[in-house]
Amino acid sequence: MNINAVDKSLWGGEIKFDNLLVDIRKRRTEFEEQRYISQDIIEKFKEIGIYRSFVPESFGGGGKTPSQFLKVIEAIAAADGSAGWVASFGMNPAYLAALPKETLNKVWGKSPDIVFAGGVFPPQKAEKVEGGYIVNGRWQWGSGCMGASLLGVGIMPDDGTKLPKMAVLPADKVTIEQTWKVHGMVGTGSFDLVVKDTFVPEEWTFLRGGAPTIDSPFFKYPALSFAAQVLSVTALGVAREAINVVVNSAKGRKSVTGAPNLGERHYAQIEIAKAEAKLRSARAFFYEATDEVWAAIMEGSVPTRHQISMVRLATTNVARECSDATRIAYQLSGMEGAYLNHPLSRCFRDANLVTQHAFMGEVTYQNAGAMMFGHQPFPGYL
């Protein structure tokens, strides 16, 4: 019952890709206990091309489309939500492309497989000095920081700049404090980043969401929308896994009380069908909106505000609907699913965590609805 349809030939071939998913699935407890994805898995993500997906082809990049990337993250998240979340930061060229061209030559000159992670909030004041900034501060939610070679932190220069910038540093210039103690997406390693009295050259800073300094069709795709999409798509993978767990666990299983098998009970049949409908309908809207924007770009057009709004709406919708589908699957598991090491317990916690992210907040519906009535959305929505 897998509707993912990821093209494995794009990601190292069927054998390599399937073996990676098997490995990830076996090690879910390991990732959760240590609270980050192990480095050898990060290296395998590099091997199959996750981190070079959107690097310009002039630097040896992968030339992937948004849908191709989203589908591979969906597949990884079905094996483990946290692994999918961390792999999703293969979209980092959407940010890094705003660095000066000379800096990008240093970033991708030797290899396109650069792992970048960061913490933007809260932006910290940075002292402007000759040639750059002195950076100090602490930033939360540095997902994937344990496997990154470059780390970005949000700064607010004291030179009158009104918009925050991101300062990019080598990982060895940043202290990682393992503060991530949460109930879902535990293996993402979303730890605090701490920087003390560190000089960052001007050419290693950029405006987050700033215009790219190099050309590629991908850099015309709305970056903020894609940053939300790569996270919410993990909920699709998690929900698919949850439904599969329920269906597969019921096959051939007898009740100890002599009652009908779970799969023979009418309420279970109804509920699992509702979960499947939620997943499939939300998924269809999600990829339809994605492909519509990409088609406009490939035709040489600029995506309309309505098209971008529909991407944002589909992104929040997929997170919410898949969380609900996962909840249905979890409740069907009864007390067995309550154990922390049960796959449905992990799915339930991961799916709910996705809905907590600011990108998937209730305000998305307000903004999308406002635009449908011809009103302006809040700043930052588009």
Number of C-alpha atoms within 10 A of each C-alpha: 10 11 9 15 10 18 14 16 12 18 20 16 12 13 10 16 21 15 11 18 18 13 13 23 18 12 15 20 18 14 20 21 10 14 23 26 26 18 12 10 16 20 16 15 23 19 15 21 20 27 26 28 27 27 27 22 14 11 16 17 18 21 16 18 16 21 16 17 22 23 21 26 29 28 27 27 32 28 23 30 36 29 29 28 26 29 28 27 22 26 25 21 24 25 22 26 24 22 27 17 14 12 16 19 13 10 18 18 13 11 13 23 23 20 25 26 26 28 23 22 15 15 19 20 18 24 18 17 15 9 10 18 23 19 23 18 17 21 23 19 19 24 25 27 28 23 21 17 14 19 24 27 29 27 28 21 22 14 11 7 9 9 11 19 23 24 28 24 22 12 19 10 15 20 13 20 14 15 14 20 12 12 14 20 30 23 28 27 28 28 24 21 25 18 18 13 12 14 20 19 16 17 16 21 24 24 18 20 16 15 15 20 15 13 10 16 14 21 21 19 21 18 20 18 20 20 17 18 25 25 28 31 30 35 34 32 28 33 34 29 24 28 25 18 17 22 16 12 12 16 12 9 12 13 10 8 6 7 10 13 15 21 19 12 11 10 12 20 13 10 16 21 15 15 23 21 14 21 26 17 14 22 23 13 18 25 19 16 20 26 16 15 24 23 12 15 17 12 8 11 12 15 17 11 11 14 16 23 23 21 28 27 22 26 29 28 24 28 31 25 24 33 28 20 29 33 22 23 30 25 18 19 20 9 9 15 19 16 11 13 13 13 22 28 21 26 32 27 22 26 30 21 18 25 23 13 14 12 21 24 14 14 15 22 17 14 20 23 16 14 15 13 8 9 11 13 18 13 7 6 16 16
